[in-house]
Every structure is written in structure tokens, then in C-alpha cells.
Amino acid sequence: IPIPRKGALFMKKGFVGIAFLIPLVFIFIVKFEPFSNNPPMPIIKAGGTNIASTEGSYCWNGILYAQCVDKIYMSALDQADNLEPKVVTANEDITIKFRKKPSEPIEVFSISKGNSNEKVPFINNKFQAPSEAGIYYYYVTTSWKQGDGNYGFSIQVK
């Protein structure tokens, strides 16, 4: 029976350690997005349907560099009106979450054509769609320790 050399045994242990470490690093990068240079996009859903959102201006301090980006939207309404409204039912729950948990509460505002913003009750990551048919525009804002972000989206209640 050949006797393994001391270096060969170390190489096997080193390989096992690296094989264990690589998935951990991958999970860390996916979960915490340490190299991201912009805030995370929200996951907005009504029922099982995703609702697309538009990213607005933001400031973000990433590991590689910090930046502030000014988007060219004239108003929050212009930002929310950028995508086709997603059809939802009256009083349906709309959830808003982020893969990276914000350090500040998420705030949601309903936006009208008269440029007035009304804060929407947002509890347990959700709010209710209006009961009356129509197109509605929303503005979402929150912050993390690395910076802040804001987003717009629209729904159509049928």
C-alpha cells in the first residue's frame, strides 16, 4: 500500500475547502450584491403576476465606486407612466419587496395627473389596489446604508 505524501493529503483537504468555499462566496454575492453600483430593483406583484417598474434617480456607494445618477423624468408621474399599466382586480393586494432589505421603511405614493402625491398605507410589504376602475400611478422610495432609490409603476384596475 503506497503511503500518501504529506503534501498530497494537504492538497485533498485544500481542494475540499475550496469546493466548500466557492458556493458560499456565490451565495454571498447573489444575496448581498456587494459589487452592485445601483440600488436593487423592487419585486412588485399583484397575485402571482409581476408588475414592471422604472428606476428613477439614485445615489449608491458600491464597493467599486460611488455614483449619483439623475434620470431625465420630468416628474414622478412621468416615471410611473413609462411602462404599460399591469391589469389588476379591484382591492387586490400589491406586494413590494427587495432582495436586499432596505434600512428605511418603504414608502409608496399614489400620483395623480394634478401632480399631487398621496401616501398609500403600506403594511407588511403590501397595499390594496383601488376599488374603482381606472389607471393608477405609483411612486416607491426607500433607502439602504449604501444609498437610496426610487421607482415608478402603474396599474389598471378593471
N, C-alpha and C positions, 0 to 999 in steps of 0.2 A: 504494500500500500504506500503510494507516494505521500510524503509529508508536505502539506502546503507551506509555501514560504510565507513568512510573516507579512510581506508586502501584498501578497495575493489576497490574504484574509482581509487586510485593511481595504483593499480595492473593492471587495464584495460589500463590505459594510458601508463604504463611501458611496457606492452605487445605490444601495438601498436607501441611504439617507437622502441622496439627491432625488431619487424616484419619489420619495415621500414629500420632499420639499417643493418640487415643481407644481403639483396640484394645489398646494397651499398658497403659493405665490399667485397662481392663476385665479383662485377663488378670491384672494385679496384684491387683485386688480379689477376683477369683474364687479365685486360688491362695492368697493370704496372708490373706484375710478380715480386713483391718485394722480394720474398723468393727464386728466381732463383739463382743458383750458377754458371750459364754459360750463355753466350750471346744468344740472341734469334736466331732461325734458320730463314733463309730467305724464303720468299714465292716467288718462281720463276715460271713464267707461260709464255707459248707461246700459244696465242689464249686462249682457255679455258682449256688447258692441263697443269697440274703441272709438273715441272721438279725437280727431286730429287737432293739434294746437299749433299756434305760430309763436315762435320765440321772439321776445322783444329785446330792448336794450338791456345790457347787464354789465356787471363788473365781476371779475373772477380772479382769484390768486391761486393759480395752479402750481405744481411742483416745478415745472419747467419755466414758466413765466406768468406774469400777471398782465391782465388786459381789461380795458373797458371798451365795449362795443356799442355804438349808437346805431340803432336801426332807423330806417327812414320813414317809419309810420307817422302820419300826421297826428293821430290820436289813438287811444286805446280801442275805440270803435273801429278805426281803420285796421288795426292789428287783428281784432277779432273777426272782422269781415273778410279776411284774406283767404279763407277756405270755405268750401261748400258746407252749409249747415248740416249736421247729422240729425236725422229724424229720430225723435224720442216720443214716448207716450206722456200724456199729462200726469203730473205728480210723480214721475219716475225718479228713483234715486240716481243721482250722478255722483260717482266717486272720483276723487283726485288723490293720487299718491305719487311719490317719487321713490326711485330705487335707493337713493341716498336720503336719509331722513333729514329734513330741514331743522335748523337750530331755533327758528322762529315759527310761530303759527302760520299756516297757510291762510291767506285772505282771498276771498272771492267777491267780486263786484259785478253787479248787473249793469250793463251800459245801455243807454238809450240814445236815439238819434239827436236829442237835445243836449248831448254831451254831459248828462248828469249821471253820476255813478251812485249806486245804492249798494251798500254792503249786504251780502247774502248770508243768512245764518248757515254756518258750515260747522257741522258737529260730526265727530268720528269719521273724518275724511269724506263726508258726503253732504249734499244738499238736494233739495227736491226741485225738479223741473216745474215751471209754472203750470197752472191748471187750464189756462186759456190757450187756444191755438195761436200760433204765430212764430216768428223768428226772433230769437233772443241771443244777445251777445254778452260774453263774459270775459272778465279780466282777472287773472290769477297772479298773485305775487307772494314771494316768500324769500327767506334768507338762510344761508348756511354760514359757517365760520369762514369759508373761503370767499364769500361774496353773496350776490343776490341775483334773482331772476324774475322775469315776468312773462306772462303768456296770455294769448287770446284765443278764444274759440267761440263757435256759435252752434246753436241747436235750433231745430224746428219742431215745435210741438204740434202734433196732429191729433 
